[in-house]
Amino acid sequence: MGIEVRTDILPPPQHEGDIFNTMAFFGLYKKPGSVFLLLYRDGGYAGHVHFTDIAPHVFKSPYRGTYGGFEFAEGTPPDVAKECIEAACSYLQQQHGARKIIITTAPFAHSVHRSSWHYHLYMNCGFAVQGQEINHALVVDDTPILEKMMRNNRKRYNKCQREGFGFVQVTEPEQFADIYNVIHANRDARGYTVSMTLEQIMDLYRVFPQRLFFFKVTGGEGDAASAICIRLSSSVLYVFYWGHTPGFEQYSPVAYLAGGIYDFARQQGYSLIDAGTSSLDGVPNFGLAAFKENLGFTASLKLTYSKTYE
């Protein structure tokens, strides 16, 4: 019977999916030209995807968020997934005049099996790799993080511990500004900006109160470091922002912060911590990559695909 593309209903209840592919996240940032497509085969839900026009006749998934693309119902076989991709692309072309479709997908570390199939299917649906980034992630298992860190970071972690530093999860919303301000001061001191304002972070928290986490490392005369993390899925915790307070460089408290986040992830049943990309527009930031790898993170690819219609 083929694939039916619908825009008039909500996704059915299902297992927890990636936050960036949820209707709630889409609703936060949609604009005229945004479309959420529900894909059905033989009357049964098969998957969904959302797109936004970012230029005349150019549609991208996601508009906001670090990745998007197709999310399929559990157990959807690859041949049906391929039909869904083709049907959604045809819908965009015929109903919205799409001449180019761009999809950024999750890093391979999230699921090598899923990412490998997606790569194969996109290639067979006429897509090409438009861009590639290097992404860093840390497997969460029974091995203590100190055994995964390089020697210098183990020394920094132990120094913070000897000095009486503490790791704290902050749960009171009125204290979230303190977490954010540490990150903002860290970025400002290094000549960088923060991609989201505190108000935008709070808007995200109000929609996803169970999926945003705020942490800090206390020590000395105040907060030494902080982090904002996001539950991307039931298995992946994302370090959205982290950094230390200017003046705490001698302690390098992010190593201690990473240890606390790792222990939190173990306790909550995550299997992976994603620390984000270490490149921008395909250009590697070797210093940032080394920083993450010294903490125990390893690299995988994160791809952007595109398809152009003549």
Backbone torsions as a table, in degrees:
resi	resn	phi	psi	omega
1	MET	NA	-14.7	178.6
2	GLY	83.6	-174.8	-176.7
3	ILE	-99.2	133.0	174.8
4	GLU	-101.6	128.3	178.4
5	VAL	-102.5	123.9	-177.5
6	ARG	-128.0	148.9	178.2
7	THR	-127.3	4.0	-170.5
8	ASP	-105.2	6.9	-179.3
9	ILE	-136.5	166.0	179.0
10	LEU	-89.9	156.2	173.9
11	PRO	-60.8	141.2	178.9
12	PRO	-69.6	157.3	175.4
13	PRO	-56.2	138.2	-177.9
14	GLN	-158.3	-175.4	176.9
15	HIS	-62.2	154.7	-178.6
16	GLU	-59.9	125.8	179.8
17	GLY	-102.6	-176.1	177.6
18	ASP	-66.5	136.6	-175.5
19	ILE	-57.3	-38.0	-175.2
20	PHE	-70.3	-15.3	-179.9
21	ASN	-101.1	4.2	-178.8
22	THR	-79.3	155.3	175.7
23	MET	-62.9	-35.3	-179.4
24	ALA	-64.3	-43.0	178.2
25	PHE	-67.2	-43.1	177.3
26	PHE	-56.8	-42.2	-178.2
27	GLY	-64.8	-27.6	179.6
28	LEU	-66.7	-33.3	-169.4
29	TYR	-123.8	5.0	-178.0
30	LYS	-66.8	155.5	178.3
31	LYS	-144.5	171.3	176.2
32	PRO	-53.1	128.1	-176.0
33	GLY	103.4	-10.2	175.8
34	SER	-81.2	144.1	-178.6
35	VAL	-143.8	134.2	177.8
36	PHE	-110.3	117.0	-173.9
37	LEU	-105.1	126.4	174.1
38	LEU	-100.7	131.2	-173.9
39	LEU	-113.6	123.7	-177.8
40	TYR	-123.8	143.4	175.1
41	ARG	-131.6	124.7	-178.2
42	ASP	55.0	36.9	177.3
43	GLY	82.2	-4.5	-178.8
44	GLY	-107.7	142.8	179.3
45	TYR	-62.9	131.6	-179.4
46	ALA	-116.6	-27.4	-179.7
47	GLY	169.0	-177.5	176.7
48	HIS	-153.6	166.3	-179.8
49	VAL	-162.1	151.2	175.6
50	HIS	-129.1	148.2	-178.5
51	PHE	-135.3	154.8	173.7
52	THR	-136.6	138.7	176.6
53	ASP	-76.4	120.4	-178.3
54	ILE	-102.0	-9.1	176.7
55	ALA	-162.8	164.7	179.9
56	PRO	-52.1	118.9	176.7
57	HIS	68.5	14.4	178.6
58	VAL	-116.4	121.4	-176.9
59	PHE	-117.2	135.4	-175.5
60	LYS	-129.0	144.3	171.5
61	SER	-128.4	117.2	3.8
62	PRO	-97.0	169.1	171.7
63	TYR	-80.5	-44.3	171.8
64	ARG	-126.6	161.5	-174.3
65	GLY	99.3	161.4	-174.6
66	THR	-84.3	-18.6	175.3
67	TYR	-159.7	164.7	179.4
68	GLY	-148.5	-122.4	179.6
69	GLY	86.1	-165.6	-174.7
70	PHE	-83.4	136.3	170.3
71	GLU	-118.3	120.9	-174.9
72	PHE	-103.6	152.1	175.6
73	ALA	-62.2	146.5	179.8
74	GLU	-57.8	130.6	179.2
75	GLY	91.0	-1.0	177.7
76	THR	-65.3	120.1	-178.2
77	PRO	-71.7	156.6	-176.7
78	PRO	-58.1	-34.1	-178.8
79	ASP	-68.2	-34.9	176.4
80	VAL	-71.6	-38.9	177.0
81	ALA	-58.7	-41.5	178.6
82	LYS	-62.9	-41.8	177.6
83	GLU	-62.0	-38.0	179.2
84	CYS	-64.2	-43.9	179.7
85	ILE	-61.2	-46.5	-179.4
86	GLU	-63.5	-40.7	-178.1
87	ALA	-67.8	-41.7	-180.0
88	ALA	-65.8	-41.8	179.3
89	CYS	-65.4	-40.9	178.4
90	SER	-63.8	-39.5	178.1
91	TYR	-61.8	-46.1	-180.0
92	LEU	-61.8	-40.0	-178.7
93	GLN	-69.0	-45.4	-173.4
94	GLN	-80.2	-38.6	-175.3
95	GLN	-92.8	-24.2	-175.6
96	HIS	-125.2	4.3	176.3
97	GLY	68.3	29.2	-178.6
98	ALA	-63.9	132.4	173.4
99	ARG	-112.9	-16.0	175.6
100	LYS	-147.0	136.2	178.8
101	ILE	-123.8	129.0	-176.9
102	ILE	-122.5	133.0	-179.4
103	ILE	-133.9	122.0	172.4
104	THR	-101.7	127.9	-174.3
105	THR	-108.8	167.9	-179.5
106	ALA	-65.8	154.4	176.2
107	PRO	-58.2	150.2	179.3
108	PHE	-59.2	-28.7	-178.3
109	ALA	-61.6	-27.1	-179.5
110	HIS	-63.2	-39.2	176.3
111	SER	-166.8	103.1	179.5
112	VAL	-61.0	-39.2	180.0
113	HIS	-60.5	-51.7	-178.4
114	ARG	-64.8	-46.0	-177.2
115	SER	-65.3	-35.5	179.5
116	SER	-67.4	-41.5	177.0
117	TRP	-65.7	-42.3	179.7
118	HIS	-61.4	-43.7	176.9
119	TYR	-56.0	-50.3	-177.6
120	HIS	-61.2	-43.1	-178.3
121	LEU	-68.7	-43.3	178.3
122	TYR	-60.2	-43.4	178.8
123	MET	-60.3	-39.6	-178.8
124	ASN	-77.4	-11.5	176.4
125	CYS	-100.0	12.9	174.7
126	GLY	91.1	9.1	176.6
127	PHE	-83.6	162.9	172.4
128	ALA	-133.3	158.8	177.0
129	VAL	-76.0	115.5	180.0
130	GLN	-90.0	-32.0	-178.1
131	GLY	-156.4	158.5	179.2
132	GLN	-142.9	140.5	176.4
133	GLU	-126.8	157.4	173.0
134	ILE	-97.6	130.5	-177.0
135	ASN	-122.5	147.9	-178.3
136	HIS	-118.2	136.6	-179.4
137	ALA	-144.1	158.9	-176.8
138	LEU	-126.8	122.6	177.2
139	VAL	-69.7	133.5	178.7
140	VAL	-101.6	118.9	179.9
141	ASP	-149.5	-160.3	-176.4
142	ASP	-79.4	-7.1	179.0
143	THR	-77.7	124.4	178.2
144	PRO	-59.1	147.6	-176.6
145	ILE	-64.4	-28.1	179.2
146	LEU	-60.4	-29.6	178.0
147	GLU	-76.7	-13.1	179.5
148	LYS	-98.4	-22.8	-179.8
149	MET	-74.5	153.5	170.3
150	MET	-72.3	161.7	-171.7
151	ARG	-55.4	-43.8	-177.2
152	ASN	-62.0	-38.1	178.8
153	ASN	-73.9	-31.0	173.7
154	ARG	-61.9	-40.7	178.5
155	LYS	-64.8	-40.6	179.2
156	ARG	-66.2	-41.6	178.1
157	TYR	-60.8	-47.9	-178.4
158	ASN	-65.2	-33.5	177.7
159	LYS	-64.5	-45.0	178.0
160	CYS	-60.7	-40.4	179.6
161	GLN	-64.5	-43.1	178.6
162	ARG	-63.6	-34.5	-177.7
163	GLU	-81.0	2.2	176.1
164	GLY	82.7	20.5	177.1
165	PHE	-65.0	151.2	179.5
166	GLY	-128.0	150.8	176.4
167	PHE	-108.2	128.4	-173.2
168	VAL	-132.8	133.7	168.3
169	GLN	-89.6	124.6	-178.9
170	VAL	-94.9	123.0	-176.0
171	THR	-116.3	-8.1	-179.8
172	GLU	-89.8	117.8	-176.6
173	PRO	-55.1	-30.3	-179.9
174	GLU	-68.8	-11.9	178.0
175	GLN	-99.8	-3.1	-178.0
176	PHE	-65.1	-29.3	178.9
177	ALA	-61.6	-36.4	178.5
178	ASP	-63.1	-40.9	177.6
179	ILE	-62.0	-47.8	-178.0
180	TYR	-63.5	-40.4	-175.4
181	ASN	-65.7	-33.2	175.6
182	VAL	-62.8	-45.6	-179.9
183	ILE	-64.3	-42.9	-179.7
184	HIS	-62.6	-43.4	-179.8
185	ALA	-65.2	-37.6	178.6
186	ASN	-64.6	-46.3	179.4
187	ARG	-65.3	-41.3	-178.6
188	ASP	-63.1	-40.1	-179.4
189	ALA	-65.6	-25.3	-179.5
190	ARG	-100.5	5.5	176.8
191	GLY	81.2	20.7	179.0
192	TYR	-113.3	163.8	176.2
193	THR	-109.0	163.3	173.9
194	VAL	-96.5	132.0	-171.6
195	SER	-71.0	-20.3	179.1
196	MET	-128.1	143.0	175.1
197	THR	-77.6	165.8	176.1
198	LEU	-59.5	-40.3	179.7
199	GLU	-61.0	-39.4	178.7
200	GLN	-68.3	-38.1	175.8
201	ILE	-61.5	-43.3	-179.0
202	MET	-67.1	-36.2	175.2
203	ASP	-60.5	-43.3	178.8
204	LEU	-64.3	-40.5	179.1
205	TYR	-64.1	-39.6	-179.2
206	ARG	-64.0	-31.4	178.3
207	VAL	-82.5	-34.6	-176.4
208	PHE	-126.4	63.1	-176.9
209	PRO	-64.3	-22.0	-179.8
210	GLN	-93.4	0.5	-174.6
211	ARG	-120.8	-1.4	174.7
212	LEU	-112.0	136.5	-178.7
213	PHE	-130.4	141.3	-177.1
214	PHE	-122.8	129.6	-176.4
215	PHE	-131.7	156.0	173.2
216	LYS	-148.4	157.6	171.4
217	VAL	-110.6	124.2	179.3
218	THR	-100.9	146.2	178.4
219	GLY	177.0	153.1	179.3
220	GLY	63.7	-124.9	-175.8
221	GLU	-99.0	9.0	-179.4
222	GLY	175.9	-155.1	-179.5
223	ASP	-79.9	125.6	-176.4
224	ALA	-90.0	-29.2	-178.1
225	ALA	-161.4	161.0	177.6
226	SER	-151.6	165.4	-179.7
227	ALA	-151.4	149.2	170.4
228	ILE	-119.3	122.6	-178.0
229	CYS	-119.4	155.0	-178.6
230	ILE	-128.2	134.0	172.8
231	ARG	-77.1	98.8	-179.4
232	LEU	-69.8	-40.1	179.7
233	SER	-156.0	-176.0	-179.7
234	SER	-65.8	-16.4	-176.2
235	SER	-115.2	-13.4	-173.1
236	VAL	-123.6	126.6	173.4
237	LEU	-107.2	129.6	-174.6
238	TYR	-107.9	125.8	172.7
239	VAL	-82.6	97.5	-176.3
240	PHE	-71.9	-51.2	176.1
241	TYR	-137.6	144.4	166.1
242	TRP	-155.9	159.5	179.8
243	GLY	174.6	164.5	179.9
244	HIS	-104.6	158.6	177.7
245	THR	-71.5	131.3	175.2
246	PRO	-53.7	133.1	-176.8
247	GLY	107.6	-12.7	179.5
248	PHE	-103.5	17.5	-175.3
249	GLU	-58.0	-33.5	-177.1
250	GLN	-64.8	-20.1	-179.5
251	TYR	-97.8	-22.0	-173.4
252	SER	45.9	60.5	-171.6
253	PRO	-69.7	-7.1	177.7
254	VAL	-65.8	-28.2	175.7
255	ALA	-62.3	-41.6	178.1
256	TYR	-70.2	-37.2	176.5
257	LEU	-61.6	-44.3	179.0
258	ALA	-61.0	-39.2	178.0
259	GLY	-63.1	-40.5	178.2
260	GLY	-66.1	-41.7	178.5
261	ILE	-64.4	-39.8	178.6
262	TYR	-62.0	-45.2	179.1
263	ASP	-64.5	-39.1	175.9
264	PHE	-60.1	-45.5	-178.9
265	ALA	-62.3	-39.8	177.8
266	ARG	-62.3	-45.1	-177.7
267	GLN	-65.5	-32.8	-176.8
268	GLN	-90.7	-1.5	175.2
269	GLY	84.8	18.1	174.9
270	TYR	-75.1	153.4	177.1
271	SER	-109.1	-8.0	-176.6
272	LEU	-152.3	141.2	169.6
273	ILE	-112.8	122.4	-180.0
274	ASP	-99.1	121.8	179.6
275	ALA	-101.6	10.8	174.7
276	GLY	84.6	-176.4	-176.2
277	THR	-78.6	153.8	176.3
278	SER	-121.6	29.7	175.9
279	SER	-150.8	164.0	179.2
280	LEU	-139.8	122.2	-176.6
281	ASP	54.1	37.3	176.7
282	GLY	83.4	-5.1	-179.2
283	VAL	-95.0	118.7	-175.7
284	PRO	-71.8	143.4	170.2
285	ASN	-101.8	93.8	-172.2
286	PHE	-64.7	-33.9	178.5
287	GLY	-65.5	-44.4	179.1
288	LEU	-65.2	-40.7	178.5
289	ALA	-62.0	-43.3	179.5
290	ALA	-64.8	-39.3	178.1
291	PHE	-57.8	-46.9	-178.7
292	LYS	-69.8	-40.6	-178.7
293	GLU	-68.5	-31.0	175.6
294	ASN	-68.4	-21.8	175.9
295	LEU	-85.1	-9.1	178.7
296	GLY	112.0	-1.3	-179.8
297	PHE	-77.5	152.4	178.2
298	THR	-124.1	160.6	-171.6
299	ALA	-93.6	147.3	167.6
300	SER	-148.6	167.5	-177.4
301	LEU	-86.8	148.4	172.1
302	LYS	-129.1	119.6	-169.5
303	LEU	-110.7	149.1	170.5
304	THR	-117.7	128.4	-178.9
305	TYR	-109.2	154.3	174.6
306	SER	-146.2	152.3	177.9
307	LYS	-134.8	129.2	-177.7
308	THR	-115.8	135.4	177.0
309	TYR	-102.6	135.4	-179.8
310	GLU	-72.9	NA	NA
